[in-house]
Amino acid sequence: MARKIGSRYTANQILGRGSAGTVWLGEGPEGPVAIKLLREDLASDQELVGRFVQERTALLGLEHPHVVSVRDLVVDGNDLALVMDLVRGTDLRTRLDRDRRLAPEAAVAIVADIADGLAAAHAAGVVHRDVKPENVLLDMQGPLGPGGSHPALLTDFGVAKLIDSPRRTRATKIIGTPDYLAPEIVEGLPPRAAVDIYALATVLYELLAGFTPFGGGHPGAVLRRHVTETVAPLPGIPDELWQLIVQCLAKAPASRLRASELGARLRELLPLIAGMPPLDVDEPEAESAEDEAPAAEEAAPAGERARRRGAVPLVPGAKPADSNRDTHTSMRVPGPDELAGGARGTARVPRATGAPRPGSARHRAVTRRRRIVLGTAAALLVAAAGVGTWLATSEDDTGATPQDTNNSAPSTP
């Protein structure tokens, strides 16, 4: 059913729903537009509305070929909406759901596009704060790029900042999507441009591997891994690309590349990975991550501890999504002792296809067989050593001369 948005726009058809609102296909004075209508309970927050209006200049002035431009901001009664360019295509999450992972050339080309868009935003003083596949749109009508990739555009600029207002979330709270949160956010520091680089490197890892480097299990466990764990290597990609990912996933924000540098470096690597097939690695199963859940649950409010799969709504009363990557999580900042808890080392190690997952029944069976073989071999070695000793002793007992056996006794006159 069509509805009026302000005096200039009409929302005709729902295109999608997110944790912060609903996206409509709409019509404006200059033709078709996309209208992101924020939830009514957000629109009724007068402080948020004030911030919304204050951000108008920055958001309207952000124009780049790889950014979905905001044309207008509408505040009308209970309606709070962003009017944006209409991108005819799909989002990157939908593409991942279909293909699981992308060929390296296409993945790198898409991430390079988004890095270019972020460079323009950061130069204008705008930090996205919620870079993830759901917020990357693929323009199906644009020219194909390297690896057959469609042009990628970053959307939802300003939404996370608008919602993350001082009154709605105290300094002891985290708002974001757990899989993509930079360590400094988990530790309670203010988000700077480097958080977008960390999130984008996480997206690149996910496009290549089919899973995020620190995701899986309870949101508290995910947050802790961002701070304490080392990213697990991906087999089969050139070392130059891997080192780039590692640098942008550095725990220290100052160690990461700037967006402009990342985009340029990625494009330089495109000839090196041209024609490479998608990686053939198995995703670490959730069980290994959920083993950490009991300790990690202390990082979550009591009412959320029963939920294992991070479906924590951003807005009270909102219906949780099916995946912790589809919604925001609002949690208190874990203390130093909580962040230091749990296993340290490399998180969620990817395995070659067919290799048993650590901790699985198959892995335990293989481990038992190895122990039996090693135990049997050890027993045989001990037995062989015992036989050798017995033979040597027996030879001494039967073949020695009287002089040899009595050489310690005093001679008689």
C-alpha positions as a Python dict, from the first residue, in 0.01 Angstrom:
ca = {
    (1, 'M'): (0, 0, 0),
    (2, 'A'): (144, 339, -102),
    (3, 'R'): (207, 602, 163),
    (4, 'K'): (320, 962, 151),
    (5, 'I'): (662, 1050, 296),
    (6, 'G'): (665, 1422, 357),
    (7, 'S'): (522, 1639, 81),
    (8, 'R'): (747, 1528, -206),
    (9, 'Y'): (777, 1150, -189),
    (10, 'T'): (556, 844, -212),
    (11, 'A'): (662, 502, -82),
    (12, 'N'): (509, 236, -305),
    (13, 'Q'): (662, -101, -226),
    (14, 'I'): (875, -255, 49),
    (15, 'L'): (1216, -363, -78),
    (16, 'G'): (1357, -490, 250),
    (17, 'R'): (1358, -467, 627),
    (18, 'G'): (1648, -409, 865),
    (19, 'S'): (1704, -361, 1236),
    (20, 'A'): (1670, 18, 1205),
    (21, 'G'): (1383, 45, 960),
    (22, 'T'): (1223, -47, 630),
    (23, 'V'): (1347, 32, 279),
    (24, 'W'): (1079, 126, 25),
    (25, 'L'): (1078, 170, -347),
    (26, 'G'): (951, 523, -382),
    (27, 'E'): (885, 805, -624),
    (28, 'G'): (1003, 1163, -601),
    (29, 'P'): (1004, 1474, -818),
    (30, 'E'): (1306, 1343, -1010),
    (31, 'G'): (1193, 982, -1050),
    (32, 'P'): (1238, 653, -860),
    (33, 'V'): (1418, 661, -525),
    (34, 'A'): (1487, 433, -233),
    (35, 'I'): (1339, 552, 95),
    (36, 'K'): (1472, 420, 426),
    (37, 'L'): (1196, 481, 678),
    (38, 'L'): (1328, 452, 1032),
    (39, 'R'): (1124, 274, 1297),
    (40, 'E'): (852, 475, 1468),
    (41, 'D'): (1007, 428, 1811),
    (42, 'L'): (1324, 588, 1674),
    (43, 'A'): (1129, 867, 1508),
    (44, 'S'): (964, 952, 1841),
    (45, 'D'): (1301, 1017, 2004),
    (46, 'Q'): (1338, 1394, 1987),
    (47, 'E'): (1711, 1386, 2060),
    (48, 'L'): (1764, 1146, 1771),
    (49, 'V'): (1554, 1364, 1542),
    (50, 'G'): (1772, 1661, 1635),
    (51, 'R'): (2088, 1465, 1552),
    (52, 'F'): (1924, 1352, 1229),
    (53, 'V'): (1876, 1713, 1122),
    (54, 'Q'): (2228, 1810, 1233),
    (55, 'E'): (2377, 1535, 1011),
    (56, 'R'): (2184, 1656, 709),
    (57, 'T'): (2463, 1868, 559),
    (58, 'A'): (2730, 1600, 592),
    (59, 'L'): (2512, 1325, 449),
    (60, 'L'): (2375, 1528, 159),
    (61, 'G'): (2724, 1643, 65),
    (62, 'L'): (2868, 1292, 42),
    (63, 'E'): (2881, 1202, -327),
    (64, 'H'): (3097, 932, -483),
    (65, 'P'): (3043, 663, -751),
    (66, 'H'): (3074, 393, -484),
    (67, 'V'): (2851, 553, -225),
    (68, 'V'): (2470, 546, -237),
    (69, 'S'): (2393, 917, -228),
    (70, 'V'): (2141, 1057, 19),
    (71, 'R'): (1914, 1298, -169),
    (72, 'D'): (1699, 1420, 115),
    (73, 'L'): (1620, 1376, 483),
    (74, 'V'): (1253, 1389, 576),
    (75, 'V'): (1119, 1473, 921),
    (76, 'D'): (739, 1476, 908),
    (77, 'G'): (529, 1388, 1209),
    (78, 'N'): (618, 1029, 1299),
    (79, 'D'): (813, 979, 978),
    (80, 'L'): (1191, 994, 985),
    (81, 'A'): (1334, 893, 647),
    (82, 'L'): (1643, 903, 430),
    (83, 'V'): (1571, 941, 59),
    (84, 'M'): (1851, 778, -141),
    (85, 'D'): (1947, 693, -496),
    (86, 'L'): (1784, 375, -617),
    (87, 'V'): (2037, 102, -695),
    (88, 'R'): (1890, -169, -914),
    (89, 'G'): (2056, -482, -791),
    (90, 'T'): (2105, -680, -473),
    (91, 'D'): (2309, -657, -158),
    (92, 'L'): (2632, -844, -97),
    (93, 'R'): (2479, -1061, 176),
    (94, 'T'): (2229, -1200, -75),
    (95, 'R'): (2515, -1276, -313),
    (96, 'L'): (2705, -1454, -37),
    (97, 'D'): (2398, -1652, 65),
    (98, 'R'): (2374, -1775, -292),
    (99, 'D'): (2742, -1839, -373),
    (100, 'R'): (2888, -1884, -21),
    (101, 'R'): (3221, -1735, -134),
    (102, 'L'): (3354, -1543, -432),
    (103, 'A'): (3652, -1588, -660),
    (104, 'P'): (3942, -1376, -524),
    (105, 'E'): (3944, -1142, -823),
    (106, 'A'): (3576, -1051, -783),
    (107, 'A'): (3606, -1024, -404),
    (108, 'V'): (3905, -791, -425),
    (109, 'A'): (3739, -574, -693),
    (110, 'I'): (3425, -531, -480),
    (111, 'V'): (3622, -442, -168),
    (112, 'A'): (3839, -199, -365),
    (113, 'D'): (3521, -18, -475),
    (114, 'I'): (3404, 12, -116),
    (115, 'A'): (3749, 129, -2),
    (116, 'D'): (3730, 409, -258),
    (117, 'G'): (3389, 509, -126),
    (118, 'L'): (3516, 506, 232),
    (119, 'A'): (3813, 720, 132),
    (120, 'A'): (3576, 991, 11),
    (121, 'A'): (3365, 964, 327),
    (122, 'H'): (3664, 979, 560),
    (123, 'A'): (3800, 1281, 374),
    (124, 'A'): (3466, 1449, 446),
    (125, 'G'): (3489, 1356, 814),
    (126, 'V'): (3221, 1085, 797),
    (127, 'V'): (3277, 742, 954),
    (128, 'H'): (3034, 471, 845),
    (129, 'R'): (3064, 255, 1161),
    (130, 'D'): (2862, -38, 1024),
    (131, 'V'): (3043, -175, 717),
    (132, 'K'): (2910, -525, 642),
    (133, 'P'): (2773, -717, 341),
    (134, 'E'): (2416, -606, 413),
    (135, 'N'): (2524, -245, 357),
    (136, 'V'): (2702, -311, 26),
    (137, 'L'): (2482, -292, -284),
    (138, 'L'): (2575, -441, -621),
    (139, 'D'): (2458, -242, -923),
    (140, 'M'): (2339, -509, -1166),
    (141, 'Q'): (2295, -248, -1441),
    (142, 'G'): (2651, -120, -1418),
    (143, 'P'): (2945, -240, -1630),
    (144, 'L'): (3114, -562, -1523),
    (145, 'G'): (3451, -524, -1356),
    (146, 'P'): (3739, -763, -1281),
    (147, 'G'): (3628, -1120, -1227),
    (148, 'G'): (3281, -1036, -1356),
    (149, 'S'): (3206, -823, -1049),
    (150, 'H'): (2929, -565, -1052),
    (151, 'P'): (3001, -211, -928),
    (152, 'A'): (2970, -200, -548),
    (153, 'L'): (2824, 89, -350),
    (154, 'L'): (2819, 144, 26),
    (155, 'T'): (2489, 248, 179),
    (156, 'D'): (2342, 340, 520),
    (157, 'F'): (2594, 613, 600),
    (158, 'G'): (2501, 793, 917),
    (159, 'V'): (2242, 545, 1043),
    (160, 'A'): (2466, 386, 1308),
    (161, 'K'): (2583, 728, 1427),
    (162, 'L'): (2229, 858, 1448),
    (163, 'I'): (2109, 562, 1650),
    (164, 'D'): (2416, 557, 1874),
    (165, 'S'): (2321, 873, 2058),
    (166, 'P'): (2452, 949, 2410),
    (167, 'R'): (2111, 899, 2569),
    (168, 'R'): (2031, 573, 2392),
    (169, 'T'): (2368, 411, 2465),
    (170, 'R'): (2593, 505, 2755),
    (171, 'A'): (2971, 498, 2736),
    (172, 'T'): (2956, 146, 2882),
    (173, 'K'): (2753, 16, 2585),
    (174, 'I'): (2851, -120, 2245),
    (175, 'I'): (2630, -91, 1940),
    (176, 'G'): (2727, -266, 1621),
    (177, 'T'): (2727, -595, 1435),
    (178, 'P'): (2953, -833, 1633),
    (179, 'D'): (3133, -1005, 1344),
    (180, 'Y'): (3267, -674, 1210),
    (181, 'L'): (3344, -474, 1525),
    (182, 'A'): (3697, -341, 1560),
    (183, 'P'): (3878, -422, 1888),
    (184, 'E'): (3890, -59, 1997),
    (185, 'I'): (3509, -41, 1988),
    (186, 'V'): (3488, -355, 2201),
    (187, 'E'): (3722, -190, 2449),
    (188, 'G'): (3501, 118, 2467),
    (189, 'L'): (3705, 365, 2262),
    (190, 'P'): (3534, 612, 2025),
    (191, 'P'): (3504, 493, 1663),
    (192, 'R'): (3743, 656, 1416),
    (193, 'A'): (3800, 594, 1046),
    (194, 'A'): (4015, 287, 1124),
    (195, 'V'): (3707, 94, 1244),
    (196, 'D'): (3573, 101, 888),
    (197, 'I'): (3901, -42, 756),
    (198, 'Y'): (3886, -327, 1008),
    (199, 'A'): (3527, -403, 915),
    (200, 'L'): (3604, -391, 542),
    (201, 'A'): (3899, -630, 585),
    (202, 'T'): (3661, -862, 771),
    (203, 'V'): (3423, -843, 475),
    (204, 'L'): (3709, -928, 235),
    (205, 'Y'): (3804, -1230, 449),
    (206, 'E'): (3440, -1339, 444),
    (207, 'L'): (3410, -1302, 67),
    (208, 'L'): (3716, -1522, 23),
    (209, 'A'): (3649, -1781, 293),
    (210, 'G'): (3271, -1788, 324),
    (211, 'F'): (3284, -1701, 695),
    (212, 'T'): (3416, -1418, 911),
    (213, 'P'): (3749, -1458, 1095),
    (214, 'F'): (3614, -1412, 1448),
    (215, 'G'): (3242, -1491, 1419),
    (216, 'G'): (3037, -1781, 1550),
    (217, 'G'): (2867, -1855, 1881),
    (218, 'H'): (2761, -1615, 2152),
    (219, 'P'): (2812, -1243, 2076),
    (220, 'G'): (3025, -1208, 2388),
    (221, 'A'): (3264, -1474, 2258),
    (222, 'V'): (3280, -1296, 1922),
    (223, 'L'): (3365, -964, 2086),
    (224, 'R'): (3638, -1121, 2295),
    (225, 'R'): (3797, -1288, 1993),
    (226, 'H'): (3831, -951, 1820),
    (227, 'V'): (4048, -836, 2109),
    (228, 'T'): (4244, -1152, 2196),
    (229, 'E'): (4266, -1380, 1892),
    (230, 'T'): (4498, -1383, 1591),
    (231, 'V'): (4336, -1411, 1249),
    (232, 'A'): (4375, -1759, 1103),
    (233, 'P'): (4557, -1783, 767),
    (234, 'L'): (4358, -1861, 453),
    (235, 'P'): (4527, -2129, 243),
    (236, 'G'): (4554, -2074, -128),
    (237, 'I'): (4582, -1696, -163),
    (238, 'P'): (4897, -1502, -258),
    (239, 'D'): (5104, -1387, 37),
    (240, 'E'): (5079, -1024, -79),
    (241, 'L'): (4700, -1035, -43),
    (242, 'W'): (4717, -1215, 290),
    (243, 'Q'): (4960, -962, 437),
    (244, 'L'): (4726, -683, 328),
    (245, 'I'): (4436, -847, 512),
    (246, 'V'): (4649, -903, 822),
    (247, 'Q'): (4758, -539, 827),
    (248, 'C'): (4401, -412, 803),
    (249, 'L'): (4292, -651, 1080),
    (250, 'A'): (4563, -526, 1314),
    (251, 'K'): (4450, -478, 1672),
    (252, 'A'): (4613, -134, 1684),
    (253, 'P'): (4413, 116, 1473),
    (254, 'A'): (4728, 309, 1376),
    (255, 'S'): (4873, -2, 1211),
    (256, 'R'): (4592, -28, 956),
    (257, 'L'): (4600, 124, 611),
    (258, 'R'): (4394, 427, 520),
    (259, 'A'): (4099, 364, 288),
    (260, 'S'): (4267, 527, -11),
    (261, 'E'): (4580, 314, 40),
    (262, 'L'): (4374, -2, 74),
    (263, 'G'): (4182, 63, -247),
    (264, 'A'): (4502, 132, -444),
    (265, 'R'): (4686, -173, -306),
    (266, 'L'): (4394, -402, -383),
    (267, 'R'): (4376, -286, -742),
    (268, 'E'): (4749, -346, -780),
    (269, 'L'): (4693, -709, -676),
    (270, 'L'): (4416, -779, -930),
    (271, 'P'): (4650, -908, -1205),
    (272, 'L'): (4808, -1148, -954),
    (273, 'I'): (4478, -1320, -874),
    (274, 'A'): (4310, -1302, -1216),
    (275, 'G'): (4136, -1628, -1299),
    (276, 'M'): (4184, -1787, -953),
    (277, 'P'): (3888, -2008, -853),
    (278, 'P'): (3710, -1963, -518),
    (279, 'L'): (3904, -2102, -222),
    (280, 'D'): (3831, -2456, -112),
    (281, 'V'): (3823, -2438, 268),
    (282, 'D'): (3575, -2563, 526),
    (283, 'E'): (3413, -2329, 773),
    (284, 'P'): (3491, -2391, 1141),
    (285, 'E'): (3167, -2523, 1287),
    (286, 'A'): (2982, -2333, 1556),
    (287, 'E'): (3049, -2594, 1824),
    (288, 'S'): (3414, -2497, 1860),
    (289, 'A'): (3317, -2131, 1903),
    (290, 'E'): (3033, -2209, 2139),
    (291, 'D'): (3267, -2394, 2373),
    (292, 'E'): (3367, -2043, 2483),
    (293, 'A'): (3009, -1932, 2541),
    (294, 'P'): (2987, -1994, 2920),
    (295, 'A'): (3271, -1749, 2991),
    (296, 'A'): (3154, -1511, 2722),
    (297, 'E'): (2801, -1497, 2859),
    (298, 'E'): (2927, -1283, 3144),
    (299, 'A'): (2974, -1008, 2883),
    (300, 'A'): (2602, -1004, 2807),
    (301, 'P'): (2306, -877, 3012),
    (302, 'A'): (2136, -1156, 3204),
    (303, 'G'): (1827, -1150, 2985),
    (304, 'E'): (2036, -1224, 2678),
    (305, 'R'): (2241, -1513, 2815),
    (306, 'A'): (1995, -1780, 2705),
    (307, 'R'): (2029, -1684, 2339),
    (308, 'R'): (2319, -1866, 2177),
    (309, 'R'): (2306, -1718, 1830),
    (310, 'G'): (2346, -1346, 1883),
    (311, 'A'): (1999, -1242, 1766),
    (312, 'V'): (1988, -932, 1986),
    (313, 'P'): (1762, -657, 1847),
    (314, 'L'): (1891, -303, 1820),
    (315, 'V'): (1554, -158, 1921),
    (316, 'P'): (1355, -286, 2221),
    (317, 'G'): (1057, -482, 2095),
    (318, 'A'): (1208, -548, 1753),
    (319, 'K'): (1189, -902, 1621),
    (320, 'P'): (1535, -1063, 1638),
    (321, 'A'): (1691, -1160, 1309),
    (322, 'D'): (1802, -1513, 1229),
    (323, 'S'): (2174, -1435, 1234),
    (324, 'N'): (2399, -1218, 1445),
    (325, 'R'): (2525, -1064, 1118),
    (326, 'D'): (2176, -944, 1023),
    (327, 'T'): (2115, -725, 1326),
    (328, 'H'): (2295, -504, 1572),
    (329, 'T'): (2394, -615, 1919),
    (330, 'S'): (2378, -380, 2215),
    (331, 'M'): (2597, -500, 2500),
    (332, 'R'): (2799, -354, 2782),
    (333, 'V'): (3170, -315, 2725),
    (334, 'P'): (3342, -629, 2863),
    (335, 'G'): (3590, -568, 3143),
    (336, 'P'): (3965, -643, 3105),
    (337, 'D'): (3929, -975, 3292),
    (338, 'E'): (3647, -1084, 3060),
    (339, 'L'): (3839, -987, 2748),
    (340, 'A'): (4140, -1178, 2874),
    (341, 'G'): (3937, -1493, 2937),
    (342, 'G'): (3905, -1795, 2713),
    (343, 'A'): (4146, -1952, 2473),
    (344, 'R'): (4416, -1739, 2317),
    (345, 'G'): (4588, -1795, 1988),
    (346, 'T'): (4443, -1837, 1641),
    (347, 'A'): (4064, -1820, 1615),
    (348, 'R'): (3847, -2050, 1403),
    (349, 'V'): (4122, -2207, 1196),
    (350, 'P'): (4006, -2283, 840),
    (351, 'R'): (4062, -2642, 732),
    (352, 'A'): (4135, -2797, 398),
    (353, 'T'): (3827, -2966, 257),
    (354, 'G'): (3782, -3312, 411),
    (355, 'A'): (4000, -3248, 716),
    (356, 'P'): (3823, -3320, 1048),
    (357, 'R'): (3712, -3024, 1257),
    (358, 'P'): (3902, -2999, 1587),
    (359, 'G'): (3678, -3130, 1865),
    (360, 'S'): (3442, -3316, 1633),
    (361, 'A'): (3366, -3688, 1672),
    (362, 'R'): (3572, -3761, 1363),
    (363, 'H'): (3864, -3558, 1496),
    (364, 'R'): (3844, -3740, 1831),
    (365, 'A'): (3837, -4076, 1654),
    (366, 'V'): (4143, -3985, 1448),
    (367, 'T'): (4317, -3862, 1763),
    (368, 'R'): (4232, -4189, 1947),
    (369, 'R'): (4367, -4395, 1659),
    (370, 'R'): (4688, -4195, 1659),
    (371, 'R'): (4724, -4243, 2035),
    (372, 'I'): (4666, -4618, 2001),
    (373, 'V'): (4925, -4641, 1723),
    (374, 'L'): (5175, -4432, 1919),
    (375, 'G'): (5103, -4629, 2237),
    (376, 'T'): (5148, -4961, 2057),
    (377, 'A'): (5471, -4842, 1900),
    (378, 'A'): (5597, -4727, 2238),
    (379, 'A'): (5505, -5061, 2396),
    (380, 'L'): (5689, -5248, 2122),
    (381, 'L'): (5997, -5032, 2173),
    (382, 'V'): (5987, -5095, 2546),
    (383, 'A'): (5940, -5468, 2487),
    (384, 'A'): (6228, -5474, 2240),
    (385, 'A'): (6449, -5290, 2485),
    (386, 'G'): (6352, -5538, 2755),
    (387, 'V'): (6433, -5838, 2536),
    (388, 'G'): (6771, -5686, 2447),
    (389, 'T'): (6849, -5633, 2814),
    (390, 'W'): (6747, -5989, 2897),
    (391, 'L'): (6966, -6133, 2622),
    (392, 'A'): (7264, -5929, 2738),
    (393, 'T'): (7213, -6038, 3099),
    (394, 'S'): (7166, -6400, 2998),
    (395, 'E'): (7492, -6390, 2800),
    (396, 'D'): (7674, -6252, 3102),
    (397, 'D'): (7529, -6526, 3323),
    (398, 'T'): (7620, -6815, 3091),
    (399, 'G'): (7935, -6709, 2903),
    (400, 'A'): (8153, -6531, 3160),
    (401, 'T'): (8482, -6685, 3293),
    (402, 'P'): (8550, -6752, 3664),
    (403, 'Q'): (8810, -6477, 3659),
    (404, 'D'): (8556, -6237, 3531),
    (405, 'T'): (8296, -6329, 3790),
    (406, 'N'): (8538, -6323, 4086),
    (407, 'N'): (8754, -6027, 3988),
    (408, 'S'): (8628, -5825, 4283),
    (409, 'A'): (8707, -6093, 4540),
    (410, 'P'): (9043, -6086, 4723),
    (411, 'S'): (9285, -6358, 4619),
    (412, 'T'): (9385, -6619, 4876),
    (413, 'P'): (9743, -6694, 4947),
}
